[in-house]
Amino acid sequence: MVPPRVEPITNAMTVDVEDYFQVAAFEKCIQREDWPRWPVRVEANTRRVLELFERRGVQATFFVLGWVAERFPTLVRDISAAGHEIASHGFGHERLTTLSPSDFRDGIVRTKHLLEDLTGTAVVGYRAPSYSIGPTTLWAHQELREAGYLYSSSIVPIHHDLYGMPGAPRFAFLVEGSGLLEIPVTTVRLWRRNWPCGGGGYFRLLPYALFKRGLRRVNCREQCSGVFYFHPWEVDPQQPRVPGVTLKNRVRHYLNLTRTAPRIEQLVRDFRFDRMDRVFLAPGHADYPVVALQSDELGARLGGIQHARPSG
């Protein structure tokens, strides 16, 4: 008897739409008021990404910075018209640790309204700049839900010098009180530690075979959908070099930029991808709907998180 064919799990493909001069690694070298002085490359780079996805038949979620949307409204409309999900990346790429709740509220409301006005579709997803929802900024979940967002993808459960919340659940969980769904970027659990497996600089640094093995482990052994992310500037090896950057940040930003686009092409051949909302929110499309569990010691330690896991 031939066993039934098992469909591969669908992962979420995401793009953080921001320009090279807006990254946290350069914030000590480029002041916010100097952004207009730098050559803007985000539109052309994002269109390269759209062409790549069109060739491979991939639809994704684009977390768009409000600053970018104001300057390139046609780009936002074109992303939406191509069938991709438009989500919010906040307005000015400020880390939440530098914002008051009221300033944060103003930014997420302003960006949501801007993106909705441009596309005529509801914006329900959010990703914090530099994944800056952590133990001291958990108040942001309530603000997001009150502003009309349904999910956030703003936590990476690893140790990192700029972000990270290693004690957080590795997979989608509900935030107690707000009902907001938090969908962490994918990690692999090995040797009692979480290891990055969700994109960004790690995708450029690690051998592709190692990354592929990690995501396959998440899909096949844990039977869970992964979340992958990258930035348009990562497909742009010719971008201007910023002077005065530390060696660590130069390596972090510029390493293997020539490999990003070819590796993404390979990734979408090796795995199935779709938009965040269809993978995690739509009952008819989600591989593993998220269900709430009772709060436990972890939830209490993280300030009221009620974590969840895929059913089945």
C-alpha positions in Angstrom: 0.0 0.0 0.0 1.4 3.4 -1.0 1.4 5.8 1.9 -0.5 9.1 1.4 1.5 11.9 0.0 2.4 14.5 2.6 2.4 18.1 1.4 5.4 20.1 2.5 4.9 22.7 5.2 4.6 26.3 4.1 6.9 28.8 5.6 6.5 32.6 5.8 8.6 34.8 3.6 9.1 38.3 4.8 10.9 41.5 3.7 11.8 44.4 5.9 11.5 47.4 3.6 14.1 49.9 4.7 17.3 51.4 3.2 20.9 50.7 4.0 21.5 54.0 5.9 18.6 53.3 8.3 20.0 50.1 10.0 21.0 50.0 13.7 24.6 49.1 12.8 25.0 52.6 11.3 23.1 54.7 13.8 26.2 56.1 15.4 27.6 57.2 12.0 24.5 58.5 10.3 22.2 60.8 12.1 18.4 60.6 11.4 18.4 64.2 10.1 21.1 63.2 7.6 19.1 60.5 5.9 18.0 62.7 3.0 21.6 63.3 2.1 22.3 59.7 1.3 21.5 58.1 -2.1 18.2 56.3 -1.7 18.3 52.8 -3.1 15.4 51.1 -1.4 12.9 51.5 -4.3 15.2 49.9 -6.9 16.3 47.1 -4.5 12.7 46.3 -3.5 11.8 46.0 -7.2 14.6 43.5 -7.7 13.1 41.5 -4.9 9.6 41.7 -6.5 11.1 40.5 -9.8 12.8 37.5 -8.0 9.5 36.6 -6.3 7.6 36.8 -9.6 10.1 34.5 -11.3 9.7 31.9 -8.6 5.9 32.3 -8.0 6.4 33.4 -4.4 4.1 35.7 -2.4 5.5 37.3 0.7 4.8 39.8 3.5 6.5 43.2 3.1 7.0 45.1 6.4 7.2 48.6 5.1 8.7 51.5 6.9 6.4 54.5 7.0 9.3 56.8 6.0 9.7 54.7 2.8 6.0 54.6 2.1 5.7 58.4 2.2 8.4 58.8 -0.3 7.6 55.9 -2.6 3.8 55.4 -2.6 3.8 53.8 -6.0 6.2 51.2 -4.8 3.8 50.3 -1.9 0.9 50.1 -4.3 2.8 47.9 -6.7 3.8 45.5 -3.9 0.2 45.1 -2.9 -1.0 44.8 -6.5 1.4 41.9 -7.0 -0.5 40.0 -4.4 1.9 40.4 -1.5 0.8 41.3 2.1 1.6 44.9 3.2 2.5 45.1 6.9 4.0 47.8 9.1 7.6 48.3 10.2 6.8 51.4 12.2 7.5 54.9 10.8 11.0 56.0 11.4 13.0 52.8 12.4 13.3 53.9 16.0 14.0 51.0 18.4 11.3 50.6 20.9 13.7 51.0 23.8 14.2 54.7 22.7 10.4 55.4 22.5 7.7 56.2 25.1 4.4 54.3 24.7 2.7 57.4 23.4 5.4 58.0 20.7 5.3 54.4 19.8 1.5 54.6 19.5 1.7 57.6 17.2 4.1 55.9 14.9 2.2 52.6 14.5 -1.1 54.4 14.0 0.4 56.8 11.5 2.0 54.0 9.5 -1.0 51.8 9.5 -3.3 54.5 8.2 -0.7 55.5 5.6 -0.3 52.0 4.2 -4.0 51.3 4.3 -4.7 54.6 2.4 -2.2 53.6 -0.3 -3.3 50.0 -0.8 -7.0 50.0 0.2 -6.4 46.9 2.2 -6.3 46.3 6.0 -2.8 46.3 7.6 -2.8 43.7 10.4 0.9 42.8 10.8 3.8 44.6 12.5 7.5 44.1 12.9 9.5 46.2 15.3 12.7 47.8 14.0 15.7 45.8 15.1 13.4 43.2 16.7 13.2 45.6 19.7 10.3 44.0 21.5 11.9 42.5 24.5 11.6 42.1 28.3 11.4 45.9 28.8 9.1 46.7 25.9 6.3 44.1 26.3 3.9 46.9 26.7 4.0 47.3 22.9 1.8 44.3 22.4 -1.1 45.9 24.0 -0.5 49.1 22.1 -0.5 47.2 18.8 -3.7 45.4 19.5 -5.5 48.6 20.5 -4.2 50.1 17.2 -5.9 47.3 15.3 -3.0 45.0 14.5 -3.6 41.2 14.8 -0.1 40.0 14.8 3.5 41.0 15.5 6.8 39.3 14.3 9.1 41.3 16.6 10.9 38.8 18.8 14.0 36.6 18.1 14.5 34.0 20.9 18.3 34.2 20.8 21.2 36.0 22.5 22.3 39.0 20.4 24.0 42.3 21.2 21.3 44.4 19.6 18.1 42.3 20.2 16.9 39.0 21.4 14.8 37.3 24.0 16.1 33.8 24.5 13.5 32.8 27.1 10.6 33.5 24.7 8.7 30.7 23.0 10.3 29.6 19.7 6.9 29.4 17.9 3.8 31.6 17.6 2.2 32.5 20.9 -0.7 34.6 22.2 0.1 37.6 24.4 -2.1 37.4 27.5 -4.5 40.2 27.9 -4.1 41.7 24.5 -4.9 38.7 22.3 -2.2 39.7 19.9 -0.4 36.9 18.1 3.4 37.1 18.3 5.3 35.1 15.7 9.0 34.9 16.4 11.6 34.6 13.7 12.7 30.9 13.3 15.4 29.3 15.5 16.7 25.7 15.8 17.0 24.1 19.3 20.3 22.3 19.7 22.4 21.5 22.7 19.9 23.3 25.0 20.3 26.5 23.1 18.4 28.4 20.3 20.3 29.0 17.1 19.3 31.5 14.4 17.6 30.0 11.4 15.5 32.9 10.1 17.6 35.0 7.7 19.3 38.3 8.0 23.1 38.4 8.5 23.1 34.8 9.6 21.8 33.7 6.3 24.8 35.4 4.6 27.3 34.2 7.2 26.4 30.5 7.6 26.9 27.9 4.8 23.7 27.5 2.9 23.7 23.7 3.5 23.7 24.3 7.3 20.9 26.8 7.1 18.9 24.4 4.9 19.3 21.6 7.4 18.1 23.8 10.2 14.9 24.9 8.5 14.2 21.4 7.3 14.5 20.2 10.9 11.9 22.8 11.9 9.6 21.7 9.1 10.0 17.9 9.3 11.0 17.1 12.8 9.0 19.8 14.7 6.3 20.0 12.0 6.2 23.8 12.3 6.2 26.7 9.8 9.3 28.8 9.7 9.6 32.6 9.4 12.4 33.9 7.1 13.3 37.6 6.6 15.8 39.7 4.7 16.1 43.4 3.6 16.2 44.9 0.1 19.7 46.3 0.8 21.0 42.8 1.2 20.6 42.2 -2.6 22.6 45.3 -3.3 26.4 44.7 -3.3 27.0 48.1 -4.9 25.5 50.2 -2.2 27.6 53.1 -0.8 30.1 52.3 1.9 29.5 54.2 5.1 32.7 55.7 6.6 33.5 55.4 10.3 31.8 52.1 10.9 33.4 49.7 13.3 34.9 46.4 12.0 32.2 44.3 13.6 29.4 46.4 12.0 31.2 46.4 8.6 31.3 42.6 8.7 27.7 42.4 10.0 26.4 44.6 7.2 28.5 44.0 4.1 29.5 40.3 4.4 28.5 38.2 1.5 26.1 40.7 -0.1 26.7 39.1 -3.4 25.4 35.8 -2.1 22.0 37.0 -0.9 19.9 36.9 -4.1 21.3 33.6 -5.3 20.7 32.0 -1.9 17.2 33.3 -1.8 16.6 31.8 -5.3 17.8 28.5 -3.9 15.8 28.8 -0.8 12.5 29.2 -2.6 13.3 26.2 -4.7 14.0 24.1 -1.7 11.1 25.2 0.5 7.5 26.3 0.2 6.8 30.0 1.1 3.8 32.3 1.4 2.6 35.4 3.1 2.5 35.7 6.9 -1.3 36.2 7.1 -2.0 33.1 5.1 0.5 30.9 6.9 -0.5 31.9 10.5 -3.9 33.6 10.4 -6.2 32.1 7.7 -7.7 28.8 8.9 -8.0 27.5 5.4 -4.3 28.0 4.6 -2.4 27.8 7.9 -0.5 24.5 8.3 -0.8 24.5 12.1 -3.2 26.9 13.7 -2.0 28.5 16.9 -3.9 27.7 20.1 -3.5 29.3 23.5 -2.1 27.4 26.4 -2.3 28.1 30.1 0.2 30.6 31.6 3.2 29.0 33.2 6.4 30.0 34.9 7.8 31.2 31.6 4.9 33.4 31.0 5.2 35.0 34.4 8.9 35.5 34.0 8.4 37.3 30.7 5.9 39.7 32.0 2.5 38.1 31.2 3.2 36.1 28.1 0.8 33.3 27.4 2.6 31.0 25.0 1.1 28.7 22.5 2.2 26.0 20.1 0.8 24.5 16.9 -2.0 22.0 17.4 -1.4 18.4 16.6 
